[in-house]
Amino acid sequence: MLVKFEDLPETSRIWIYQSSRSFKEQEIEAIEQKTKEFLNNWTSHGSDLQASYLVKYKRFLILALNSDLNKATGCSIDASVHFIQGLEKEFNVDLLDKMNVSYKQGDFIAYKTLSDFRQMAKDRAISKNTIVFNNLVTNIAEFNENWEVPVSDSWHGRFVK
């Protein structure tokens, strides 16, 4: 069952999917509609899951689940992955590759492979103050506090001296 993101408790589980490119406005509208449909029908062992989503910076799709009410099980997690895979095919984007890095360059969100990002750090093209997106956060509280952080405060910090 779809609820407002801000109505979910901070303990709610989240999954962050970063796109290999920015979405166009009409794509965002379609993705939001498909996500609403999916979340309205998302269940775990026949029980509705209280869930929501955000689209941030035209590049990230964040799914959230109130795990205080019902936990996502293997089948419900598989269903969400199949949903994301369907979006990947329909919009010709990569959403599941965790070996890429997104970071801020002014108002622009850049997207690099991990090896390119590592090389940029060696070349000092990024600094310890560069804002990166820590897509490994697991709940809304962590998302609010630790999703957009300087490289020095994230797991990416090991690349910057």
C-alpha positions as CSV (number, residue, x, y, z in Angstrom):
1,M,0.0,0.0,0.0
2,L,1.4,3.3,-1.1
3,V,1.9,6.1,1.5
4,K,3.7,9.4,1.6
5,F,7.4,9.0,2.0
6,E,7.4,11.5,4.9
7,D,4.8,9.5,6.7
8,L,7.1,6.5,7.0
9,P,9.1,6.0,10.2
10,E,12.9,6.6,10.1
11,T,13.5,2.9,10.7
12,S,11.9,2.1,7.3
13,R,14.1,0.0,5.0
14,I,15.2,1.6,1.8
15,W,16.8,0.5,-1.5
16,I,18.5,3.1,-3.7
17,Y,18.8,2.6,-7.4
18,Q,21.0,5.0,-9.3
19,S,20.5,5.4,-13.0
20,S,23.3,5.4,-15.5
21,R,21.9,8.6,-16.9
22,S,19.5,11.4,-16.0
23,F,15.8,10.7,-16.6
24,K,13.8,13.0,-18.9
25,E,10.7,14.6,-17.4
26,Q,8.3,12.3,-19.3
27,E,10.3,9.3,-18.2
28,I,10.0,10.4,-14.5
29,E,6.3,10.7,-14.9
30,A,6.1,7.2,-16.4
31,I,8.5,5.8,-13.7
32,E,6.5,7.4,-10.9
33,Q,3.2,6.0,-12.3
34,K,4.7,2.5,-12.6
35,T,6.2,2.7,-9.2
36,K,2.9,3.8,-7.6
37,E,1.2,0.8,-9.3
38,F,3.9,-1.6,-8.1
39,L,3.9,-0.4,-4.5
40,N,0.1,-0.4,-4.3
41,N,0.2,-4.1,-5.1
42,W,3.4,-5.1,-3.3
43,T,2.8,-7.8,-0.7
44,S,4.6,-10.2,1.5
45,H,2.9,-13.5,2.1
46,G,-0.4,-12.0,1.1
47,S,-0.1,-9.0,3.4
48,D,0.1,-5.5,2.0
49,L,3.4,-3.7,2.5
50,Q,3.3,-0.1,3.5
51,A,5.8,1.5,1.1
52,S,6.7,4.7,-0.7
53,Y,9.3,6.1,-3.1
54,L,11.2,9.1,-4.1
55,V,12.8,10.2,-7.4
56,K,15.8,12.4,-6.6
57,Y,17.9,14.5,-8.9
58,K,16.3,12.9,-12.0
59,R,18.7,10.0,-11.4
60,F,17.8,8.1,-8.3
61,L,14.8,5.9,-7.5
62,I,14.5,5.2,-3.8
63,L,12.0,2.6,-2.6
64,A,11.1,2.6,1.1
65,L,9.3,0.0,3.2
66,N,7.8,0.3,6.7
67,S,9.5,-2.8,8.0
68,D,8.0,-2.2,11.5
69,L,4.6,-3.4,10.1
70,N,5.7,-6.1,7.7
71,K,9.1,-7.3,6.6
72,A,10.0,-7.8,3.0
73,T,10.5,-11.5,2.4
74,G,12.5,-13.3,-0.4
75,C,9.5,-13.3,-2.7
76,S,8.6,-9.6,-2.1
77,I,12.3,-8.6,-2.6
78,D,12.4,-10.7,-5.8
79,A,9.3,-8.9,-7.0
80,S,10.9,-5.5,-6.4
81,V,14.1,-6.6,-8.3
82,H,12.0,-7.8,-11.2
83,F,10.2,-4.5,-11.2
84,I,13.5,-2.6,-11.3
85,Q,14.7,-4.9,-14.1
86,G,11.6,-4.1,-16.0
87,L,12.3,-0.3,-15.7
88,E,15.9,-0.9,-16.9
89,K,14.6,-2.6,-20.0
90,E,11.8,-0.1,-20.7
91,F,14.0,3.0,-20.2
92,N,17.3,1.6,-21.4
93,V,19.2,2.4,-18.2
94,D,21.3,0.6,-15.6
95,L,19.8,0.7,-12.1
96,L,21.3,-2.3,-10.5
97,D,25.0,-1.9,-11.0
98,K,26.4,-1.0,-7.6
99,M,30.0,-0.7,-8.9
100,N,29.4,2.9,-10.2
101,V,29.7,6.2,-8.3
102,S,27.5,9.3,-8.5
103,Y,28.8,12.5,-7.2
104,K,28.0,16.2,-7.4
105,Q,29.8,18.6,-9.7
106,G,28.2,21.9,-8.9
107,D,24.5,21.4,-9.7
108,F,25.3,18.5,-12.0
109,I,25.2,14.8,-10.9
110,A,28.2,12.9,-12.5
111,Y,28.2,9.2,-12.9
112,K,31.5,7.2,-13.2
113,T,32.6,3.6,-13.0
114,L,34.4,2.8,-9.7
115,S,37.7,2.5,-11.6
116,D,37.3,5.9,-13.3
117,F,36.4,7.4,-9.9
118,R,39.4,5.9,-8.3
119,Q,41.6,7.3,-11.2
120,M,40.0,10.7,-10.7
121,A,41.0,10.6,-7.1
122,K,44.6,9.7,-8.0
123,D,44.6,12.6,-10.5
124,R,43.1,14.9,-7.8
125,A,40.1,15.6,-10.0
126,I,38.0,15.1,-6.9
127,S,38.7,16.0,-3.4
128,K,37.8,14.8,0.1
129,N,35.1,17.5,0.1
130,T,33.4,16.2,-3.1
131,I,29.9,15.2,-2.3
132,V,29.1,11.6,-3.1
133,F,26.0,9.5,-2.8
134,N,26.3,6.6,-0.3
135,N,23.8,4.2,-1.8
136,L,24.6,1.7,0.9
137,V,22.4,3.4,3.5
138,T,19.7,1.0,4.7
139,N,17.0,3.1,6.3
140,I,15.4,6.5,6.1
141,A,17.4,7.8,9.1
142,E,20.7,6.9,7.5
143,F,19.4,8.3,4.2
144,N,18.6,11.6,5.8
145,E,22.0,11.8,7.5
146,N,24.5,9.9,5.4
147,W,23.3,9.7,1.8
148,E,24.9,12.9,0.5
149,V,28.2,13.2,2.2
150,P,31.8,14.4,1.5
151,V,34.0,11.7,0.1
152,S,36.0,11.8,3.4
153,D,32.9,10.7,5.3
154,S,31.9,7.8,3.0
155,W,33.3,4.5,2.0
156,H,34.7,6.3,-1.1
157,G,37.2,8.1,1.2
158,R,39.7,5.3,0.8
159,F,40.4,6.6,-2.7
160,V,41.2,10.1,-1.6
161,K,44.4,10.9,0.4
